Each structure stands twice: as structure tokens, then as C-alpha cells.
């Protein structure tokens, strides 16, 4: 602080003229942090009535009584500053915002609170902080910005929105957009977002149903009176080029044949009795050696190097005494990695938010928004394209006889060129439409000041409309001997499927709130009734096509079918009701306390027994910095804020499958053909459990906030524990299969999650260079406390497979020992590697005999790593501004991340297909015809074992995927206003930006966020989650854009 | 103020309009009454039971169970030398898949106990028919359990739950009692059901046919299992194994049950062309030979992939093949004349010439090199010899004289002197998605189907679970075991006449002859695996056994084809351990119910 004062003195040298009386002085007021000019700042001469406000350029002129007079500058949200006239000469005065910002209003459950008075763990991101990251998915724009919120981007598939979101290890939080739960944050237009609050502790309990994992509250822009009283129109454009990260390549034809022959030689069974013929003979290789045939480079044929992406946005924002208005219209288009261009996505967003002040006491708000998007893709599932492009044989031609009119036959009919091109195999058009309309009325009840009534009604409509067309087309073989093409018609007959799903949801709220301050006591209270009703319905139709008209109407009736998904989530009704109460109290902003409760009912449970749950929460806070004894120890100018806070509460989750309290029969359930036609079946439901009810969580959060030197240092730390009980599970221990019933779920299991979060912020300004740094780090771990398990047959298995009282993310495996270097080493190896060491050859991996029993088997597995989400996540945000220039950088990373890749990334020649180039570095015999099992054979070493040898496991297969990314790097320039005035432009900012610019990791051959093998809770592999590692890749983008306000 | 009232009224209206009850009734849950009080409800209930009947159809895999995916080449015959194919070892199938259908048995028991409560809604005839059907289905489940595990708990009533755990931890029943329980249920089913039923459902003769099969299993297990067994606690307790003295009664029961079908069904003889006739036995929907069939359709998503996965991709539109008839199987019919008297390979102008004079049933069961399907020829060719001298035996010895002039290939793109080295239908050195043995399965392949329609999940050919020929073979086998040779001879010749084979003479009628006839007639119908087990001969015929192929080569300088009888090129060997005669009880069930111990011997 002192330093700064000196700087000011040096800057604004003491001019003699100031000694004269009644001088006219002037200056310019800017924001300390980002250097923007501040219009409307009140400028007063202390102890006089002389005053003015800064103009729209932040400038002011004022006549001061003398050089000794003090000028007082005050502005809402900024620290009031005094400066002596003699210290000022046409100088710049930088105002500091009130501490980040104790006066800032933060959106919390059903209301707002001043940051200084918060007792719960809430993190916020405002629009500017959000949109500095450029991405098509709002979640990805939040990555690394909120401690405890882990967002793993699993692919950059256009329209895929494939993120894994986890708050504090609890799981996916509830999304509440403008008071409406279960919103789709992915598809929201980031330009519509005013701010995002993440409630991470028990204070989420006011959101009741499914708030057990915390809540992300999104508030959209509402418009408001601009400083200059005009309506603002602004236009934003962002143009991006995408690159795709880590797309591997397959080997060429001759290498493939060589690897394949090596694998054949390595097969003990087919070479022991008599040596089998090599898979490929000299005659097979000859055409590639003499150039008659060329290697098929499938990656080049299928994938682009770069793809485009564009976003346009137009918004209008303004207000008058009666009406505030915000309108936004957005468009986005993203192209995919396919060379055909047939994979792409576009989306339209609109929002119209109007606030009307009907009378002094009555206000109405109408929020209307919607989005509609379309994803176009060729018929084949995306992940299969990566699988086939990597594993399709380089010896299989792309086109028969190299003639582009004749697509070549491939195994599974999967010629990736055909699969990625809609004109061959057909296409899918996947459409979503989502509309929300909300009307609320707010009324200040006369007679009791601070008492307010509010009613809100929201109607939401979501629709999913998909159309799939499968076309039949010819694939060809070429008979080189007779020089003829041999066609086969595949995918016959052509057909089309149409799927339709709609959901409607109404939400009604009625509330009374009360705010009162007296004698340092501040009370706010809320009582709210809420009711929601969700309805879903769907159907799909299938027809085979006789003519090339690919709509249902043109199909024939031969095998037509109409279906309906009768799952509870897609057909039927869910009703919830809740009563919410909330009281916050503080005394002089020093002693803080809060209490809330929610009584919730869900139609998923038995109406007579278990439908209702009660979820209370309480919080306390103590701002030590307001205590006079603290103030006397440390000056309030140094210690601006020191707060201890704690929350404890209970939240509920109705995630258990609905209607398990009912016994009876499910219909239709399977079926059988009687007399040649399908008869739908009826099957018994699992045994009913009338008592199934809410899963409850009890969460404790303890936190500390410190702010010092008005922004130079901010620290925030949190520790939390969540105990969850009553997780639905099927009792597996007791009942023999011969009884023949499926047991229902019961509230049996429990777990515990613990974690810490830590945030450091620093803001400063050196001359005209302002900068800020914010760093956050978090870590958590979840432990199963009780898990229902069948008792294993022996005590070892019981111990090994036990899940209770263990961390959920223990990765078991063997510890890698090394590679056998020669037959001598193998012969002298005293440990049985599993098969008696008969079929072990140089280059094969061996593992440590962890339990020392002389045999390597599954009993040598022990905890070697953690799986699922990273152990530690962190992010660092850096912002710098100088005059019109600004720079922002977001570093995001994680440690304690382990991945194991599967399929093609782990195993060459899998399923008899090709191999990736990395596997060329492998052990093989120096003489390709040598007997692999002859101890005198000379081997050439490599990174991988010989073809056909067992693939890596344990610590050899599991890689450390800790990483640090430059998630965002942006350079911007705001063009000075007077240059633009003539064009009618109020302001214009241009920028260049990159997303995922660089990644620093020890992981080889893959992106650290790209999913490797994933597991279910019971330890089995969850193929659907990771799709064999064939998920669409992550991308890096380079963006150029502008933001123009008129 | 007026305005407020107006607005408040609107608000209240909105709230009221949205007033919903928390008690929501789901749309797809039915009550007992809705199920059992109408014929359509009971029919739907039966649809569920039938869909889970353990019918070992196209989609059954010995190692994974019922209703598996498109890979119909995971055929139990490929575990034991009828075919060679995709399995890694014999144990792949012998270990089973933990079949334990007590949930389905409960479903049947619920019907048996609940239907009488709704008796007033139906006529006695109708009620009896359904109860008979229920007994048939229950017997079918127990038959599938007994042939895998031997004795298992017999649950004939609906156990109530919650109940004390010790009441639910039932003990195993003796194997012989399980077979007698099956007999009893099928007798009831026979008595209660009418003579006819709609396609796909059981009638009294379906029950009788199943009884002839089940009783023959019980009889042979009693007879041969008493001589060839693995000792153990389960055996001493009678949980596996049947006393040999029980055998004859079971054989007689098999004959009695088979005779009930006399005159009710007949062998398919619609076509004068014997090859076409036998081929059509498996394709003609209206065959008088069919007793019990399972149908498939595209709209119900039940279609199978037999056409796409038993023939080469060259003749289909998708998929691949991986299971091929062995030379040993073909030689059950006759030995093939591929060598001259001097030991040199016989020269053929076309590979198809080999088929001349072979038994029509063989040609209708197996596609030979040179046969045609959908206008395409099986151009099967292992490779080329530039020239070939000497005998076949010399070429198959450890020092083959012509091998340096032999060319093999992994690709149909490879030429030698302008000639393709291998055929589009095989035999390739790379992979086994073209034949490894020179043969392809023909049974159940729909030759009328257009190639473009032979995709995965596109075949709707019905699976014939029971056909009259099997009942005749059951009867003939039981006959010969009981010494009724003349009845056996008559019965077998009905089948051989239809097959276009030379007729058997009284001197032919031995146990081995009847068994060989059964293996030929019922080839690839998923009987062979169970037959060699119940005959207790699997451990003898599968003892590090490798199978043989018939491999055609083109001799270039002569422009003629020769055939060599070689080891099948993947040299897979098959071994059946004696303990495999019974599968181990599912481990998870043993953990839940210790009273199921002892497990079967050597597990």
C-alpha cells in the first residue's frame, strides 16, 4: 500500500499552481483491477457540498477550495477513496473494488446473500470469468475455475456434451437454472449467463430432491438500466479451428504381414506338432513390394486434420423506470473430424427476460428461453469408426482395384470410408428442442416492512426427435485373376427409424419472505411451497424402404414396427412436493447463523410409508475481523476479513428406482412367437419393498476465509465430510437362487466422502499494469462403509473382494517386474509365471511375486493405483491488463490420475485385425523364419513383447496420467472509444484465444482425459462408459473473435 | 388495488392448475387379477415362460447360454469334433455357464398354484391344457438342469419369502429322483394337454417326444455312467449317477413315450430329389415331421444369424464363419475316394466331381468343395502345386517331396502365374473366417434367401427343437439296448430310406450302428455334445484329439485338382476330462446355500 502511495506521489508531482486558491482540477477514474474507466463515480470535496460525477469516459472536473482539500471518490462496489488535491494533477485515480467482494451479492438457495455474510461453501463464477474459455459446452468453460468441481471432458464430439461432472467426490450436482431444477447447462448459451453459484455443502439441502451432491445455480442476465440510459446492442463472434489430439495410426501393409507372421510363429500349439505355414507368403507380399497394391492409410482416408467451429451472438440489454429487458440470440455450428463432413452439429439459442415494475410494490418477471439443436452423423456409431479406422487391415484396399467407384469389402462390412459417408450407409439426424417459460410476481406486502410474497410458475418442454436412415449399398471384391468386380449388397433392405420423446415439466412456487434490520440485528426468513410435475412420453417407428425416399411414409409394411420405451423415466409421471423454510441472522455482520429445512415428498416412494423426507441444515459464522480486539491487534486496512464458518445438514436423494413398493407384473416384458406371430410376455416384478425410501446424506463443512491488504491476498479453505446412508442395494447375502425371486432394493449401503479445498487469490496493479492470480486446489476420496456382498467361498476371496470400509477407487493389480531378456533367464527363473513357464519367450513381461508363493496369479494383485476421478485437481487463473490490452490464462491440471487403455491401444492384432504403429517396437526373431521356441534363436529387443505374447497388465499397463494443461490462453484488445464513435460503435474488443493449447503429461500416446478402462461399482468393466477407448478424441482449438457493442 | 386482485387471482389459478397428487400409478405394472383372469393374460404369461425355455437353438452357446449374439458358430459341436471352430479348448463348453433357472421354475409354479384360484373364469379343458403346458415347461427346465448337474433340488411349490433362511437352504435331490420327477411331470402333461396346439406351443405329443428324449438320457446315464465315472461324495450320496439297475425301466419308458407319436407325425418326403428333400426338412415351415419348433421374426428382434455365420462372407452380406464340419464327421457316412490304388492323389477336373455317388443326406448336410449356393460356387482351394509327383502319404510325411513347389496364401489378392492361389471361400493361411476343413455346414442354410438378405440377425428359419426322426432314433436306440432289434431295424430304415442311404440289414443293428445313424441324422442339431456325454465315451474320443481336413489343391502343370487329407491347419486339439460328465454347481449358489454341497466330483 505504501509503495503505491509513493508511486502516486512520483507520478503526480507537486505543481506550484496548486498553491493558488479555488483551483479547477480534473482527473480520470479507473478500476484498479482491470483498468476500465468508471463512469458515474461520485466525486466530492470533503466537508463541502461541492460534488460531481464522472462522465462516460470516467473523467471529471471539479473546483476545489485549495490544495489542502480532500477529494472523496465513492462508487458502489468500490472502496471509497480520499486524496488530497495537491496530490492530484490530471491524474488517474484507480479505485479498488470492495474486497472480492464482501459487499458482492451471491446467489444462494432461494435467495441472495452478501458474500461477507455467507456461512456456507459457495463458489461463484461471473460471465466474464466464464466466457474467457471458449468452448461449445458451458461445463468445459467452468473447468478449473471452481474448487471441488471436477469436469472431465471425455470427448469433443459435436453435440456429444460428453463430460463427467463431479462435485467434491459426491457425484453429479443438481443444476438449477433461474430457480428451475434439472436444467441443461451444456446447451445454454454462455452469453446468457450472469453468474454461476456452486453450493457445495449442506446448505444445498434447501433444494431437497437430488441436491445431495450439491447444487449449481445458474442465473441468467436480466437486463437493467444502463449507465447512459441507452439500450445496448452487442454482437459477438467466435471463429474456431479445431485440431484433434492423439489420433494414432495403423501400420502399413508389409509391416502388418510381418507382424502377423510373427504372431503365427509365436503360437505354440500350431507350431509344436508341425510348423504351420506363415499367415502371409512371399506371394502375398509381392504386390506391395512391386507397387501393384498400395497400403491403405485408413486414417488419412477418414479423418481431417482440422475442422471449423463458429459462434454468433446478438444481444440487447437495457431498461427504463418501468421495464428491464434482456434479449439474446445465439447460433453455433461445429464440424466434426470426418473427412466426409457428414458429422456436424448446430444449435440456436434464444432468451427473452423481461422485468416489469407494475407499481411500487408489485413486480413481474417473464423469462422465456429455448434452444434447438441438430446433430448430423452417418449411421454407424461414432466409436466404431475409431475402432475400424485403427484396426482395419492395411492390406484391405479402400477401393476395389483402386477404383473410387467400387468401395472394397471389409470385415464386418466396416469400410470406414463408407461408414463415415452418409451417401453410402445412411445417416442419423438427432434433434433436441427445449423451451422454458416462467412468470413470477413479487409483491411487497403493505403494513409490514420487509415482508414480501412471491409466486412463480414455470413450464418446461423438452423434446427429442431423431431420424435414422440406413441405406443399402454395394461393397466390392476384386478378382485379380479374372479381373472382375464381385459385388455384395449390404445393409439390405434400406430402412428408416423415427424416435420421438417429449417431456413436460411444471414447477410452481409460492413464498413469503421477510427481511428486517434493527439495532445491528439483521434477519431474513423465507417460507416456500413448491410442487413439480414431470410427464414423459415416447414412441418410435421402423419401416423398410422400397424406394429411395427415406421417410416413414414411403416405407413398406413388411417388417414395420412401432415401439415405445416403457421405462419409468421415459414414460409416465413423477410428482414432487416440498415445503422449505429458511432463516438467516447476523449481528452487525459479525455473528452469523442460518437454519433451513425442507420437507420433501416424491411419488417414487410408497405413499403410505416412505414418501416424505425431512432435511434440515444449520450454519454458523464468526467474522473475527469485525471484533474490536482483532481490529486492535491488526489494522482493518491490513486484515479486511477473517471469517470462520461451518455448516451441517442432511440432504435427500430419490434416485432409487421408482415404484419398488409395488408388487405385480411388468408388461410387456419380452415375448414369444405363438403361431408365427409375436405375443408380448408378462413377467413378475422383483419382490416389493414397501419401505424403500430416500438416501440421506449428512454433510459437515468447516471453512475459513481471509482477505488482506484489500485484494493483495485472499485465502479460503474448506474441509468437509459427507456420510451417506440408505443407498439402495439388493440384499445379496441371504437368499439361495432356488427360491427363484429377485429381491428388491433396500436402503442398505453407506459411504463416506472427505475432502479439502484451498483457494488463494492475489490482485494488484503496478502502474497501468493490473493483474490477478487465483489458484485453487482440491482433493477428496470416498470410502464405502457398508456394501452388500455375497460371502465368497473362501477367506482370501472374502478379503480380496470386500468393498466395505475401503476406498471406492482402489485399483488392484500386479507389480511389473521386467521383460525376460533371453532363454537363460527364463530357464533360471524360479517363479512360475502362471503357465509353468513353458510358453514364455524372450521379451515377455514378468511380474513380482507379491505374496511370495512362487506362482504369479491373481493372488499377487494388490492395490497399485487409484481409479476413476483424479485424486487432486487444481487450477490457476492469471489475468493481466495494460491500457486496452488484456491477457488471460487458465492452467488446469490433476495428479493422482491413472489410466489403462484397452483394445487396439493395448493389444496389437486384436481380433485378428491390424496394429498401431507403436507396436512395431517389439521383440522378434532376427531371422523371420527362425523357430521362436529354439533356445539358440537370436532375438531383437523392443518396447513391447513379441506378437502373440501376453499383453501388459498391472503397473505395466496402468499409466500415470497426471497432467497440466494450458486450458485457456487469451489475448484481447479493446479499441479506444473515440476511434469507433464515428461508426456508431460504443466499444469493440477483439481477441485471439486457444483452448487446450498445450498439455504436459507423462502419458504416452493418448490424451489424459480420454477415458481408458472404466469400472462399475462392483469392479466389473463398464464398456459402455469408455467404449473400448474408441471415444471421439479431445480437441484443441484456436479462436479468433470480436465483441462489439453499439 | 384492482390490478393486484386480478394478478393474484391469476397466480392462484396457476398454482391450483398445477395441483398434483403424490400417489402416481405407473403405467406398466399389472396385478395378479389382470394376468390370470383372462385367456390373453395367461397367454402373455406363457409367452414369457416359453421365451425362457432352455431350447438349444441357433443362438445357444454351450459356454454362454441361451439367446446369445450373432456368433452362431459357437456351436457345441465345435467342442467335440463334429465341427472344428472358435472354442479355445473343450473346457470352454464343458464348464457350462452356471445355468440355474429357478426363477423360471418359480414362474411356472406360480401359474400352477394361481390358476386354480381363477378356475371360474375358464373351462376345465382350457384350465387343464394350461396346467399340462406348465408341467411340460417345468419338466423342460429340470431336464436342462439334470443333464448338466445330475441331482439338484426339486422345487415344486412356490417358496414364500421372507422365511427363515434354513427353510430356504434346500438340499440336493438324488439324480434318479430328478429324472423320475421329470417323467412324472411329462406324464401329467401328456394326460392334461390336447392332441394339437398352435405352432410353437406344446401339446401332449410334444410332451411325449420330450419324455422319450429325457428317458433315453436317464437310461444311458444309468447304464454307462455306472461303468465310467469319477468317484466322490456327490456320487456316493447319489447326487450324481444312477444305479445301473434303473436303466432298463428308463429305456422302456423312452420306447413307450416314442410309440405314442406313431401315426401322428411322419418323416418329410415332399420332394423326389433326395438331396433337395433332406435340405428342405429344415426349411419347409409345414413339415409333417416337426413336433416342436421355435420361430423367429424381424419385427420382434428375435431373428438369428445362422445364414450369415455358417457360410463364408463370399456368399452372404455380413458376418463371417468360424465352425466347419470335420473330415471325421464326413467319414461317418463313407470314406472319400481321393487316392488311387497306387497311393497317388486322384486327379479331378473340377473339385465338385468328388461329390458323385455320395449319400444325398451327406450332401444335404455339408457343402463340399465345388457345391453351389445362391449362384456362387464353393471355390475352396488350399493352394497351388506347380507340379505334384508321388503319393499323398509321402506328401503328408515329415519330408514332403513337393512342398517346395507348393504355394499357400493369406489373401485372395495373391496370384501365382496369373492364378489365384486360394479360393474366395478358403483355405487361407490367415485366420479362420474361411473354411479350415474344406467343408461348410449346409443344414438349416436357406438356399432360397438372396445373398443381400443373409446379414446378421436376418435369418428367421425356425429351429426344430423336436422332430419325428429324433423320436424314431430315440426309440431305435432304446430298442437296441433292450434287444428289440427288429423294431430297431424297421425304425432305422424309415430314416435311411428318406436319407437316400442304403438300407440296413439285421446284421447291421448294433449299438454303434444306431449311434452312428443318430450322429449322421441329427448332425449339427446340437445333440452330439450331449450324446457322447450320456454314452460316457467323450473322454475316449476326445483325448488330445486333432481333427482332419479335406484340402483341395490345383496342380498347375496338369490343370487338375487333387485332395489331401491333412490335419486341420489350426491344429487345435481336444481333450475331455471325465469330470466334465457333470458340470460344477454354480459357485455363487454354493456360497449362498452351503446345503448344496457336496459339489460334483473333482470340482
Interface residues (C-beta under 8 A of the other chain):
Chain A: X257 X260 X264 X269 X270 X272 X273 X274 X276 X277 X278 X279 X280 X281 X283 X284 X286 X287 X293 X358 X359 X362 X364 X395 X409 X411 X412 X413 X439 X441 X443 X455 X457 X472 X477 X478 X479 X480 X481 X486 X488 X489 X490 X491 X492 X506 X508 X510 X531 X533 X542 X559 X560 X561 X566 X568 X571 X572 X573 X574 X575 X576 X577 X601 X602 X603 X607 X611 X658 X659 X662 X664 X665 X666 X667 X668 X669 X670 X671 X672 X673 X674 X675 X676 X677 X678 X679 X680 X681 X682 X683 X684 X685 X687 X733 X734 X735 X736 X737 X738 X739 X740 X741 X742 X790 X791 X792 X793 X912
Chain B: X3 X4 X7 X8 X11 X14 X15 X18 X19 X20 X21 X22 X23 X24 X26 X27 X28 X29 X30 X31 X32 X34 X35 X41 X43 X44 X45 X46 X47 X48 X50 X51 X52 X100 X102 X103 X104 X105 X106 X107 X109 X110 X153 X155 X159 X161 X165 X168 X169 X170 X198 X199 X200 X201 X294 X295 X296 X297 X298 X299 X300 X302 X313 X314 X316 X317 X318 X319 X320 X398 X407 X408 X409 X410 X411 X412 X413 X414 X415 X416 X418 X419 X420 X421 X424 X429 X430 X431 X433 X450 X451 X452 X453 X455 X546 X567 X569 X570 X571 X572 X573 X586 X587 X588 X589 X590 X591 X592 X593 X596
